[in-house]
Amino acid sequence: MGEVRARIGVTVLAASLAAAGCSIYTPDLLRAQASDDPEPVDAGADGIATDSSVGHDAGADAAHDAGPTDGGINPTASDAHLDGDVVDSGPLVCAAHTAHCSTSPAGACDVHTDTDPGNCGACGHSCLGGACNAGQCAPVALVSGQTGAAYLVTDAAHVYWTNQTAGTVMQANLDGSAMITLATGQTTPFMIASNATTVFWTNTTTPAGAVGSVPIGGGAVVYVATAQDAPRGLALGDTHVYWLNTGTVNGDLDRANFDGSNRERLADPVAGGGGKDMAVFADFVYWANGNDGTIRRAPTIGGTVDSIVVGQIKPQAVAVDATGLYFTNYAVAGGGGNVVQLPAGGGEPSVIAADQAGARRIALDKDFVYWTNELDGTVRKAPIVAPAMGARPVTTVAQAQGAPFGIAVDDKAIYWTNNSGGQVMKVAK
């Protein structure tokens, strides 16, 4: 991997991610940091991890490992279950992979947590429409038959995605029902974002690229901008939509009000740079430049463009929250791509996961970073906080997917698109 220059200090990522300090880290150093990481555990044919040493997460997946959610523990077998609520002459001891749940008759261990999709791995853990195999939820296709499914985004009720080849923008409920077409006749629709009322996307062509919008639930398509030069990256702030023109002629960073008014050019940062994904956090816009190997930022109101990471190979995705800045490299010299974290509060950048085959898109929740690997068909995750000792564990959420592209998460599930498979997928956390 190339050089990584971390210029993120306490005031940068802890508050408004303003630059402070400068250290240089070589790609070899970052690769060395991850050289001892264990290989992610392969999943079985059903697309889920099968090795009992993986999937034991400190966050959303803890219920799989702690036993039933009704309060019992088993003093004699780590994977058996007790019900602390049945306490006449002592707690009820259930056999391995069975449990006494809230729907069970008194004194009965009648729930099979290794196969029950409503109590998968623990009482009350639902697979949200997927199967339960060996106490782990399997992925399920929400919708199929999508031509060139690209990027997606979710809200509390819906999932939205773009179909590059079909030229459509789509919406469905989070369980895959009530699918509707929001827009047709689009030219290579790519990135997508949404707010409380509207879905936005980029049409990645040149010179007739565009930033489109449509009301959630359907309605008239309104173009925020037309005659754009291969707009690709897209992000929303509180009051504006931001996008990157990535062509070699008019590469620039632009913004406009959500209705398309007051459009302005913020910076000329990406001519020939191949801008990819982007994110807005606090007072800055961040983006990945795939061609020149940089991660950049600029103020949301316009101003100086700052290269905060340099020397990367095909950086694709970027995500930012209060814990730090995260990005993927699609490939690095001599091997696969990787996932990198620049932590809030300063410190050295660290490789979260090395040797990822075509790391494409990133998503965050409070405990984990999630990403898609386009080339080996996997979806993976790793904890945001590294363990005090040992390597950071990487878990394979799904395998044997058809070129997974976009990814999004909510409090219950992980969603992604399969670009070559033409599917929108989902798996319970």
N, C-alpha and C positions, 0 to 999 in steps of 0.2 A: 504494500500500500504506500502511497506517497506521503509527503510530509503533512502533519496535522499541526496547525498553529492554533492553540487555544487562547483566545483573547476574551475569555468570559470570566469575570470576577464577581465579587459579591453583589455589586450594584447592577450586574448584567442580567444574571438569571434569577437571583433571589428576589429582585424587585422588578425593574423594567428591562433587564438584560442589556444594560449599557456596558460598553467595553471597559475592561480594566485589566492591566497586566498583559504580558505576552510571553509565552513559552513555546518552544518548538519541539515537536515530537515527530519522529520519523515513522514511516509506515512499518518498518521492521520492528520498531519498538511496540507499536500497537498490535502487530501480529504476534509478537512474542508474549504479550500480556495474555493472549487467548490460546497460546499453544498448548497449555495444559487442560483446556476445557474438554470435557468428555464429549464424544460424538452424541448428537441428539439420538434418542432411542427411536428406532424405526417402529412404525405402527403395523398392525396387522392388515389383512386384506380389507377390513371394514373401515379403514381410514383412521383408526385411533391407536394411541400408544398401548402396547400390551405388556411391557416390562413393568413389574411392580415397583421398580425403583424410580419411575418417573411419574409425573402427574401429581406429586404430593406437594402442593404449593401452599405458601403461607397466607395467600389471599383468598380469592373467590373459590378455589378448589379445595379448601381445607376440609369441607364437609365430607369429601370422599374418604379422607383418611381418619377422621376423628370418630367415625361410627355414626350412629343415629343422632338426629337432632333433638331427641327427647331427653337427653341428659345423662344417659348411662355410659359406663365404660366396662370393659371386660377384664377382670384381673387374671384370667387364665389363657386367653388367646387374643392376639392383637387385632384380628379381623372378625372376631365374634362380637356380639352386641348384648348389652344389658339394658333393661328398662328400669330406671331409678324410680319410676312412678308406681311400680307394683312392688310394694314393700310390706308384705305381711310377715313372712318368716325369713326375709332376705331378698335381695334383688333377683330378678328373673335373668337367668343366663340363657342366651340363645346360641345356637350352633353357628359355625362360621358361615358368613354370607346370608344369614337370616336375621330378622329384627322384629321387635314388637313396636309398631308404629301407631300413630293416633287412630288409625282405622282398624286396628287389630282387635279381635275379641280379647277379653280379659285373660291373661295368662298365656296368650298364644304368641309364638314366634313365627308368624305366617307370611311375612314379607321377605321375598328373595331379592336382596339388594344387589346381587350380581346380574340379574336379568330384568328387574321391574323398572320400566322407563319412568314411572312416577316416583320411585324411591331408589334411584340408581346410585349405589355406593353408600347411601345414607337415607334415612327417613326424610321424606319431603323434597329430595333433590330430583327435579323433573328434567327429563331430556328434551322437553319442548318439541315433541313430535319425532324425535330420533329414537333409535333403538338403544337398549342398554346391554352392553356386552362386557362381561367380566367386571362389572361395577363401574364402567366408563361409558359415557354417552358418545354415540356415533354421530357423525355429521349427517345432515339431511338436506336435500335439494329443495329450496323454497319454490323456485321456478326453474324450468328448463326451456330449451329451444330458443335461447337468446343468441343472436348472431354477433359475435365479437364483444361479449360483455366486458366492460372495461372497469371503470371506477364506480364506487358506491358510497352512499352516506345514509345514516339512519337518524331518526328522531324518536320520540316516545311512542309513536304509533306506526310509522312507515319505514320502508327501505326504498331508496331511490337509486337508479343506476343508469349508465349510458351504454348503449350498444353501438360500438364503432362502425361495424360493417353494415348493420341494418339502418343506421342513421336515426335512431330513436332514443328518447329519454323516457324512462319507465318509472312506475310507482306500484308498490304492493304493500299490503299489511305485513307486519313482522312475522306472521305465520305463513306468508306466501299467498294468502287469499286476496281477492278483490284487486287483481292486477289490472292496471290501466296504462295506456300510452299517453304521456303528457305532451310529447312533441314528435313529429315525424319530419322527414325530409331534411334532416340535419346532415352536415358534411363532416364526417369523422368526429362526432361528439366524444369528448374525452373526460377531462376532470369535471367533478360535480360537487356542489355544496348546497346547503339549505339553511334557511332561518325559520322563524315561526310561521311565515306565510308563503314563502317563495322558494322555488328550486332554481339554481343557476348552473350553467355548464359552459364549457368552451368548445367551439368547433375548430379543430386544429388543422386548418388549411391555410394556404397563402396564395394570393393576396386577399382572398375573400373569407378570411377567418372571422369569427364572431364570438361574442359573449351573449348567450341567450338566457332568458328567464321565463318562468311560467308559474302561475299560482299552484300551490299544493292542491291536489284534487282535480286539476285541469282548468283550462281556460285559454285565453289568448296568449300567444307567445310574444314577448317583448324583447327586442334586442338592445342590451345595454350598450354594446359597441359593435360596429361592423367595419369591414375593410381592414381587418387586423392581420398582422403578419405572423401566422402560425401561433395563435395564443394557446398556451398549454396550462401552466400553473394557474390555480384559482384558489382564493381564500376570502372569507368574509370577516369584517370587523363589526363593530356595533352599528355603524352608520354607512359603511361603504363596502363595495365589492372591489377586490384587487385581482389583477391578472398580469401574466407575463407574456409579452410578445417575444417569441424565441427565434424568429427568422433572422437571417444575416443582414437583412436590409433595414428593418425598423425595430430591432430588438430593444424593448424597453419595459419598464414597470409602470403600470397605469392604475388609476382608480376612478370610481364614479359613485355617485349616490345609487342606492338600490334601484331607483327608477331610471337610471341612465343619465340623469342630469349632472351638471358640474363635473364633467369628465376632465381629468388632468393627468399629465405625465409627471411621475414622481422622480424617475431616474432613467438613465440610459446605461443599464448595467449588463445587458445580456447579448449584445450583438455578437453573434457567433458562439455564444456561451452555451446554447442548448438548455435553457432553463427548464426545469422539470417540475417537481412538486413544490408547494409553498405553504406557509402557515403564518398566521398573525397572532402575536402574543404581546400584551401590554402595548408599548408604543412603537413596536418594530414589526416589519415584514421580513420573513426569512425565506430563503429558497435555495434549491440545489441546482447548480449548473453542471449538467452532465458532460458537456464537451470540454470545458476548461478545468474540471475537477475541483470546483470551489463550492463552499457553502457561504452565502452572502446574506447581508441584511441591510435595510434602509429604514429610516423613520417613516411611520405611517403618514406623516404629513409632507414627506419629501425631504431630501437632503443628501448627505454624503453616503455613498455605498461603501460598506466595509466588508472585506473578505475575512471571515472569522476562521475558516478552515480552508487550506489549500492542499494541492498535490494529491487529490483523490482520483479514483478511476471510476468514471460513470456513476457519480452519486445520483440517486434517484429520488428518495423520499426524505422529507424533513418533518419533524413534529417537535413542538415546544410546550412545556408546561412549567409549573413552579419548581419542579425537580431538576430540570435541565433541558438541554437540546439533544435531540436524537436524530440520526440520519442513517441511511443505508448506502452502501456502495454495491452497485450491481455486479462488479467484478473487481478484483485487485490483481496486481502483478503476480503471476505464478500460481494463482489459485482462484477460489471462488470469492464471492462478495462477503461483506460483513455488515454488522450493525454496531454503531458506535454511539457512545454517550459522552457528552460534555456536562458534568454535573453542576448544579447550582452551587454557589458559594465558592467557586474556584476549584482548583485541583487539576490533576492530569486527566486527559481524555482516556476513556477505557473502551476496549472492544467488548461488547456484550456477547456477541456470537461471531466466530470466525468461520470461514469456509462454507458460506451460505451460497447456494447455487442460484444466482439471479435474484438477489434480494430486491424486491420491488417497492412495496408500500408498507407504511408503518401506522400503527394506532396505539393509543395509550389509555390505560385506566390508572387508578391510584396505586396499583400494586405491580403491574406488568407492562412490558412493551411487547407488542404483537407484530408479526410481519409475514408477508407472503414471499415464497421463493418460486419464482416463475419457472425456472429451468428444471428443478427436480420435483415439482408438484407438491411441495409441502407448505403447511401453515404452522408457524412456530411461535413460542413465547418464551420470555425470560423475565425474572424479577427485576424491577427497577433498582432495588437496593441489593447490592452484592453481599454475600454472606461474609461474616467476619473472617472465616477461614475456608480455604478450598475454592474451587472453581464455581463460577455462577452457573447454575443448572439451566439447561435449555430443554424445553419440552416440545415434542412434536404433537401438535393439536390434531392435524390431519395429514394424510399422505395420499399418493395416487390421485391427486387432483389434476385437472386439465389446465395447466398454465395459470395458476392463481394470480390475480392482479390486485384489485382493490381490496381493502379490508376496513372494517369498522367494528366497534364494540359498544355494548351498553352494559347495564348492570347485571344482565342475565346471560348474554350470549355473545358469540363471535360470529361475524358475517364476512363473507368474501365472495368475489366473482371468480369464476373459472372462464378465462378468456377463450381458450380453444374448446372447452367443454360446453360453453353456452349456458352456464348455470349461475344462479345466485344461491350460495350455500349458507348453512347456519349450524352451529353446534353449541350446546349449552356449556357454560363455564363450569 
